[in-house]
């Protein structure tokens, strides 16, 4: 296969290069002008070609919570948004990925469904410390890309760690060479504030007030103190507060944010309601502008969707306190950053590639196999027509989740083709082009 005349984002470049790409056996084997001698040609004149997106933070809920999402729908949705690799979180499946046996049970189900490449994060919760720990931790560390932890969680099978437990986890992570991922909101603050604001009202402002900026800042500050003591490898997920990002930048830890934190603020949450409810919630006016600046400048390492859709019934319980906290995001992750980041001048071309693929690939040991358009890398590519606009319509998502806060937003630049290891997985107007099970399971080693 040859992709001809595309405008290609080559590694480290801030300008697009018009060049042909030759693909064989799932790899990029040649880059050059006027390549010839191949049977299959994809004409890409006027099309921008980026490395396939990597979404390293999704909840595909499979097995166990498949009324909300599953790997078939989740990976299809990802492909439609130009994502070629995802890393699934351990906590929203039954069983959670806390042991090798649990991982194998999950893998047996989802490997038959995936249409793009995928890997897993493992997890550590109080429940997983009751038997076989820390040997389960040690064994999983050879396979998974990181270990998700929480300071606060209402999940029955996956609770939050106290600071003493977290300190011990960091010590063991340093021993096992593992990366710890943290949902950073302070348990004490959120618990007391939630009790108080439930009595005050049932509106988005009340929910926000139970988990404001300071709840994230307290948790991040504590986590960084423990990380400095132990020397462990720490990554803070879905950072929603600019001050928290500033704190992380003074440490050796890394962090990510999501498009909803870049686009929306508290005023939007009050207007939109539970379609924008996430944990952490979006923050006050002025915060998102700082997050954009920090993402562009590298203070925030990359973006991830935190894809966690819900049924309509789950989002519309009648109470902001019980409405599901999560949105379908893997569809809009890369298109949003392309449109509102790159085309609007907030992100350079080089930074666009970093925040959508390269930086996550480097963080989790997938680079240069993933996240780069170069010789001998996987031919994971997304082809975007920069001249086309499209309107976000949740009902058209290939995900099981259709309720999105981006509903009605017009984005510039449309994904017209997504390739995984040289195979066209998604094509605009035609949908998914491969059978379930085409995606390949990726491991840390």
C-alpha positions as CSV (number, residue, x, y, z in Angstrom):
1,X,0.0,0.0,0.0
2,X,1.1,3.6,-0.8
3,X,-0.5,6.7,0.6
4,X,0.3,9.4,-1.9
5,X,0.6,13.2,-1.7
6,X,-0.6,13.6,1.9
7,X,0.6,16.3,4.2
8,X,2.4,14.3,6.8
9,X,3.3,15.2,10.4
10,X,6.8,13.7,10.7
11,X,8.5,13.4,14.1
12,X,9.7,16.6,15.6
13,X,8.5,18.8,12.7
14,X,6.5,22.0,13.1
15,X,5.6,22.0,9.4
16,X,3.7,19.4,7.4
17,X,5.7,17.5,4.8
18,X,4.1,16.5,1.5
19,X,5.5,12.9,1.1
20,X,4.3,9.4,0.2
21,X,4.1,6.6,2.7
22,X,4.7,2.9,1.8
23,X,3.2,0.3,4.1
24,X,4.0,-3.4,4.1
25,X,3.2,-6.1,6.7
26,X,1.6,-3.5,8.9
27,X,4.7,-1.3,9.1
28,X,5.9,1.9,7.5
29,X,8.7,0.8,5.2
30,X,9.4,3.8,3.1
31,X,8.9,7.6,3.1
32,X,9.6,9.5,0.0
33,X,8.5,11.5,-3.0
34,X,6.6,9.9,-5.9
35,X,6.8,6.3,-4.6
36,X,5.7,3.7,-7.2
37,X,5.3,0.0,-7.7
38,X,2.5,-0.9,-5.4
39,X,-0.9,-2.3,-6.2
40,X,-3.0,-0.4,-3.6
41,X,-2.9,3.4,-3.7
42,X,-4.7,5.8,-1.3
43,X,-4.7,9.3,-2.8
44,X,-4.4,11.8,0.0
45,X,-3.8,15.1,-1.7
46,X,-4.9,18.0,0.6
47,X,-5.2,15.5,3.5
48,X,-3.3,15.9,6.8
49,X,-1.8,12.6,8.1
50,X,-1.1,12.3,11.8
51,X,0.1,9.3,13.9
52,X,-2.9,7.4,15.1
53,X,-4.2,8.8,18.3
54,X,-3.4,7.1,21.6
55,X,-6.1,7.4,24.3
56,X,-4.4,6.0,27.5
57,X,-7.4,6.5,29.8
58,X,-10.7,4.9,28.9
59,X,-13.4,3.0,30.8
60,X,-14.9,0.4,28.4
61,X,-16.7,-1.4,31.3
62,X,-16.3,-4.8,29.8
63,X,-17.1,-7.3,31.2
64,X,-19.6,-6.4,33.9
65,X,-21.1,-3.0,33.1
66,X,-21.8,-3.5,29.4
67,X,-25.1,-1.6,29.6
68,X,-22.9,1.5,29.6
69,X,-20.1,0.4,27.2
70,X,-18.2,-2.6,25.8
71,X,-15.0,-3.1,23.8
72,X,-16.8,-3.6,20.5
73,X,-18.6,-0.2,20.7
74,X,-15.8,1.6,22.6
75,X,-13.0,0.6,20.2
76,X,-15.3,1.4,17.2
77,X,-16.0,4.8,18.6
78,X,-12.3,5.4,19.2
79,X,-11.5,4.4,15.6
80,X,-14.0,6.9,14.3
81,X,-12.2,9.6,16.2
82,X,-8.8,8.7,14.8
83,X,-7.7,6.7,17.9
84,X,-5.7,3.6,17.0
85,X,-4.6,2.5,20.6
86,X,-6.4,2.7,23.9
87,X,-5.4,1.7,27.4
88,X,-8.4,0.6,29.5
89,X,-8.8,1.3,33.2
90,X,-8.9,-1.6,35.7
91,X,-11.7,-0.5,38.0
92,X,-14.9,-0.5,35.8
93,X,-15.1,-4.1,34.9
94,X,-16.0,-7.3,36.8
95,X,-13.6,-8.6,37.8
96,X,-11.3,-5.5,38.2
97,X,-7.8,-6.0,36.8
98,X,-6.0,-6.6,40.1
99,X,-4.6,-10.1,39.5
100,X,-3.3,-12.0,36.6
101,X,-6.3,-14.3,36.8
102,X,-8.6,-11.3,36.6
103,X,-6.7,-9.9,33.6
104,X,-6.9,-13.2,31.8
105,X,-10.6,-13.4,32.4
106,X,-11.1,-9.9,31.0
107,X,-8.8,-10.5,28.1
108,X,-10.7,-13.6,27.0
109,X,-13.8,-11.5,26.6
110,X,-12.5,-8.3,25.1
111,X,-9.9,-9.6,22.7
112,X,-12.8,-11.0,20.6
113,X,-14.3,-7.5,20.3
114,X,-11.6,-4.9,19.8
115,X,-11.1,-3.4,16.4
116,X,-8.0,-1.3,17.4
117,X,-5.0,-2.1,19.5
118,X,-5.4,-2.1,23.2
119,X,-3.7,-2.6,26.6
120,X,-4.7,-2.5,30.2
121,X,-3.8,-0.6,33.3
122,X,-3.9,-2.7,36.5
123,X,-5.2,-1.4,39.7
124,X,-4.6,-1.4,43.5
125,X,-7.4,-0.8,45.9
126,X,-8.0,-1.8,49.6
127,X,-10.0,-4.8,48.3
128,X,-7.0,-6.1,46.3
129,X,-4.7,-5.9,49.3
130,X,-6.6,-8.6,51.2
131,X,-5.1,-11.7,49.6
132,X,-2.1,-12.4,47.4
133,X,-0.7,-8.9,47.8
134,X,1.9,-7.7,46.9
135,X,2.7,-10.7,44.6
136,X,-0.3,-9.8,42.4
137,X,1.2,-6.4,42.1
138,X,4.6,-7.7,41.1
139,X,3.2,-10.1,38.5
140,X,0.9,-7.6,36.9
141,X,3.7,-5.1,36.7
142,X,5.2,-7.2,33.9
143,X,2.2,-6.8,31.7
144,X,0.1,-3.7,32.4
145,X,1.2,-0.1,31.6
146,X,0.4,1.4,35.0
147,X,-1.7,0.9,38.2
148,X,-4.7,3.1,38.8
149,X,-5.3,4.2,42.4
150,X,-7.8,6.6,44.1
151,X,-7.8,8.7,47.2
152,X,-11.6,8.7,47.1
153,X,-13.9,6.2,45.3
154,X,-17.5,5.0,45.8
155,X,-17.0,1.8,43.7
156,X,-17.9,-1.3,45.7
157,X,-15.1,-3.4,44.2
158,X,-12.5,-0.7,43.9
159,X,-12.2,1.7,46.9
160,X,-9.8,4.5,47.6
161,X,-6.4,4.2,49.4
162,X,-5.6,6.2,52.5
163,X,-2.3,8.0,52.6
164,X,-0.5,5.3,54.5
165,X,-1.6,2.6,52.0
166,X,-0.7,4.9,49.1
167,X,2.8,5.5,50.6
168,X,3.4,1.7,50.8
169,X,2.1,1.3,47.2
170,X,4.6,3.9,46.0
171,X,7.4,2.1,47.8
172,X,6.5,-1.2,46.2
173,X,6.0,0.5,42.8
174,X,9.6,1.7,43.0
175,X,10.8,-1.8,43.7
176,X,8.7,-3.4,40.9
177,X,9.5,-0.7,38.3
178,X,5.8,0.2,38.0
179,X,4.0,3.4,37.2
180,X,1.2,4.6,39.6
181,X,-1.7,6.5,38.3
182,X,-3.7,8.6,40.8
183,X,-7.2,10.0,40.8
184,X,-6.4,13.0,43.1
185,X,-9.2,14.3,45.1
186,X,-9.0,14.6,48.9
187,X,-11.2,12.1,50.8
188,X,-11.6,14.2,53.9
189,X,-12.6,17.4,52.1
190,X,-15.0,15.8,49.6
191,X,-16.7,13.6,52.2
192,X,-17.4,16.5,54.5
193,X,-18.3,18.9,51.7
194,X,-20.6,16.4,50.1
195,X,-22.5,15.9,53.3
196,X,-22.9,19.7,53.7
197,X,-23.9,20.5,50.1
198,X,-26.4,17.6,49.7
199,X,-28.4,19.4,52.4
200,X,-28.0,22.7,50.6
201,X,-29.4,21.8,47.1
202,X,-29.6,19.5,44.1
203,X,-27.9,21.6,41.3
204,X,-24.6,21.5,39.4
205,X,-23.3,24.3,41.6
206,X,-23.8,22.1,44.7
207,X,-22.0,19.1,43.2
208,X,-19.1,21.4,42.1
209,X,-18.9,22.9,45.6
210,X,-18.4,19.4,47.0
211,X,-15.3,18.8,44.9
212,X,-13.8,22.3,44.1
213,X,-10.3,23.2,43.2
214,X,-8.9,22.9,46.7
215,X,-10.0,19.2,46.9
216,X,-7.7,18.4,44.0
217,X,-4.9,20.7,45.2
218,X,-4.8,19.1,48.7
219,X,-4.7,15.6,47.1
220,X,-2.0,16.5,44.6
221,X,0.1,18.2,47.2
222,X,-0.1,15.1,49.5
223,X,0.7,12.7,46.7
224,X,3.7,14.7,45.6
225,X,5.1,14.7,49.1
226,X,4.8,10.9,49.2
227,X,6.2,10.5,45.8
228,X,9.3,12.7,46.6
229,X,9.9,10.5,49.7
230,X,9.6,7.2,47.9
231,X,11.1,8.1,44.4
232,X,8.2,6.3,42.7
233,X,7.0,6.9,39.2
234,X,3.7,8.8,39.6
235,X,1.2,10.1,37.0
236,X,-1.8,12.2,38.0
237,X,-4.8,11.6,35.8
238,X,-7.5,14.0,34.5
239,X,-6.0,17.2,36.1
240,X,-8.8,19.7,36.1
241,X,-7.3,22.5,38.2
242,X,-4.5,24.8,36.9
243,X,-2.9,25.2,40.3
244,X,-2.6,21.4,40.5
245,X,-0.8,21.3,37.2
246,X,1.6,23.9,38.4
247,X,2.4,21.8,41.5
248,X,3.0,18.7,39.4
249,X,5.3,20.6,37.2
250,X,7.7,21.3,40.1
251,X,8.0,17.5,40.7
252,X,9.2,14.5,38.7
253,X,5.5,13.3,38.3
254,X,3.6,13.7,35.1
255,X,-0.1,14.5,34.4
256,X,-2.8,14.6,31.8
257,X,-6.0,16.6,31.2
258,X,-9.1,16.1,29.1
259,X,-10.9,18.1,26.4
260,X,-13.9,18.8,28.7
261,X,-11.6,20.6,31.1
262,X,-10.3,22.7,28.2
263,X,-13.6,23.6,26.7
264,X,-16.0,23.9,29.7
265,X,-16.2,25.7,33.0
266,X,-18.6,25.9,35.9
267,X,-20.9,28.3,34.1
268,X,-21.3,25.6,31.4
269,X,-21.9,22.9,34.0
270,X,-24.7,25.1,35.4
271,X,-26.2,25.5,31.9
272,X,-25.7,22.0,30.6
273,X,-26.3,19.9,33.7
274,X,-25.5,16.3,34.1
275,X,-24.4,15.8,30.5
276,X,-21.2,17.5,31.7
277,X,-21.0,15.8,35.1
278,X,-17.6,14.2,35.6
279,X,-15.2,13.6,38.5
280,X,-13.4,15.8,39.0
281,X,-15.9,18.4,37.8
282,X,-15.0,21.3,35.5
283,X,-13.8,24.3,37.4
284,X,-14.4,28.1,37.6
285,X,-14.0,30.7,34.8
286,X,-10.4,31.3,33.8
287,X,-9.2,27.9,34.7
288,X,-9.6,26.4,31.2
289,X,-7.5,29.1,29.6
290,X,-4.6,28.2,31.9
291,X,-5.0,24.5,31.2
292,X,-4.7,25.3,27.5
293,X,-1.5,27.3,28.1
294,X,0.0,24.5,30.3
295,X,-0.9,21.8,27.7
296,X,0.7,23.8,24.9
297,X,3.8,24.5,26.9
298,X,4.4,21.0,28.3
299,X,3.4,21.6,31.9
300,X,0.6,19.1,31.2
301,X,2.1,16.2,29.4
302,X,-0.8,15.0,27.2
303,X,-4.5,14.7,26.9
304,X,-6.8,11.7,27.5
305,X,-10.5,11.3,27.2
306,X,-11.4,9.5,30.5
307,X,-14.1,8.0,28.3
308,X,-16.8,6.8,30.7
309,X,-20.3,6.9,29.1
310,X,-23.6,6.2,30.7
311,X,-27.1,5.2,29.7
312,X,-29.7,7.9,29.5
313,X,-31.3,6.5,32.6
314,X,-28.0,6.7,34.4
315,X,-27.6,10.3,33.5
316,X,-31.2,11.3,34.3
317,X,-31.9,10.0,37.8
318,X,-33.5,13.3,38.9
319,X,-30.6,14.2,41.2
320,X,-27.3,15.7,40.4
321,X,-25.9,13.6,43.3
322,X,-26.9,10.3,41.7
323,X,-26.6,11.1,38.0
324,X,-23.7,9.2,36.5
325,X,-20.4,11.0,36.5
326,X,-18.8,10.4,33.1
327,X,-19.0,11.2,29.4
328,X,-18.2,9.5,26.1
329,X,-14.9,11.1,25.1
330,X,-12.7,8.9,22.9
331,X,-14.8,10.0,19.8
332,X,-14.0,13.7,20.2
333,X,-10.5,13.6,21.8
334,X,-8.3,14.0,18.7
335,X,-10.8,15.9,16.5
336,X,-11.3,18.5,19.3
337,X,-7.6,19.0,19.8
338,X,-7.0,19.2,16.1
339,X,-9.8,21.8,15.6
340,X,-9.6,23.9,18.8
341,X,-5.9,23.4,19.4
342,X,-4.0,23.1,16.2
343,X,-6.2,25.0,13.7
344,X,-6.9,27.8,16.2
345,X,-3.2,28.3,16.9
346,X,-3.2,27.1,20.5
347,X,-1.0,24.1,19.7
348,X,1.9,23.8,17.2
349,X,1.9,20.8,14.9
350,X,4.6,19.2,16.9
351,X,2.7,19.7,20.2
352,X,-0.5,18.4,18.6
353,X,1.3,15.2,17.7
354,X,2.8,15.0,21.2
355,X,-0.5,15.5,23.2
356,X,-2.5,13.1,21.0
357,X,0.0,10.3,20.5
358,X,3.7,10.7,21.0
359,X,3.8,11.7,24.7
360,X,1.5,9.0,25.9
361,X,3.4,6.4,23.8
362,X,6.7,7.6,25.4
363,X,5.1,7.6,28.9
364,X,3.9,4.0,28.7
365,X,6.8,2.5,26.7
366,X,5.1,2.2,23.3
367,X,7.3,4.6,21.5
368,X,8.5,4.6,18.7
369,X,6.5,1.6,17.7
370,X,3.4,3.7,18.3
371,X,3.0,7.5,18.2
372,X,5.4,8.2,15.3
373,X,5.4,8.2,11.5
374,X,8.8,6.8,10.8
375,X,10.4,3.8,9.1
376,X,9.7,0.4,10.9
377,X,6.9,1.8,13.1
378,X,3.4,0.4,13.1
379,X,1.4,2.0,10.3
380,X,-1.1,3.5,12.7
381,X,-2.4,6.6,10.9
382,X,-5.3,9.0,10.9
383,X,-6.2,10.9,7.7
384,X,-8.0,14.2,8.3
385,X,-9.6,16.5,5.8
386,X,-8.9,20.0,7.3
387,X,-11.4,21.7,5.0
388,X,-14.4,19.8,6.2
389,X,-16.5,20.8,9.2
390,X,-18.8,18.5,11.2
391,X,-21.3,18.9,14.0
392,X,-21.0,16.7,17.1
393,X,-24.2,14.6,17.4
394,X,-24.1,12.1,20.2
395,X,-26.7,9.9,18.6
396,X,-24.3,9.2,15.8
397,X,-21.5,8.0,18.1
398,X,-20.5,4.4,17.6
399,X,-20.2,4.2,21.4
400,X,-23.0,2.9,23.5
401,X,-22.9,6.4,25.1
402,X,-24.7,9.2,23.3
403,X,-25.0,11.9,25.9
404,X,-22.1,14.4,25.3
405,X,-21.5,17.9,26.6
406,X,-20.0,18.7,23.1
407,X,-23.5,18.2,21.5
408,X,-24.0,20.7,18.7
409,X,-20.4,21.9,18.6
410,X,-19.0,22.5,15.1
411,X,-15.4,21.2,14.7
412,X,-13.1,21.9,11.8
413,X,-11.3,19.0,10.3
414,X,-12.9,15.6,9.8
415,X,-11.4,12.1,10.2
416,X,-11.9,10.4,6.9
417,X,-9.8,7.3,7.4
418,X,-8.2,5.5,10.3
419,X,-5.5,2.8,9.8
420,X,-4.2,0.3,12.4
421,X,-1.1,-1.5,11.3
422,X,-1.8,-0.7,7.7
423,X,-5.4,-1.9,7.7
424,X,-8.3,0.6,7.2
425,X,-10.3,0.2,10.3
426,X,-12.6,3.1,9.9
427,X,-13.7,5.1,6.8
428,X,-16.0,8.2,6.8
429,X,-19.4,7.3,5.3
430,X,-18.8,3.6,5.6
431,X,-18.0,3.0,9.3
432,X,-15.9,0.1,10.6
433,X,-14.2,-1.9,7.9
434,X,-12.8,-4.8,10.0
435,X,-14.2,-7.6,12.0
436,X,-14.3,-7.6,15.8
437,X,-11.1,-9.1,17.2
438,X,-8.8,-7.3,14.7
439,X,-7.3,-5.3,17.5
440,X,-4.1,-6.6,19.1
441,X,-3.4,-6.9,22.8
442,X,-0.4,-4.8,23.9
443,X,1.7,-5.4,27.0
444,X,4.4,-3.5,28.8
445,X,7.1,-5.9,27.8
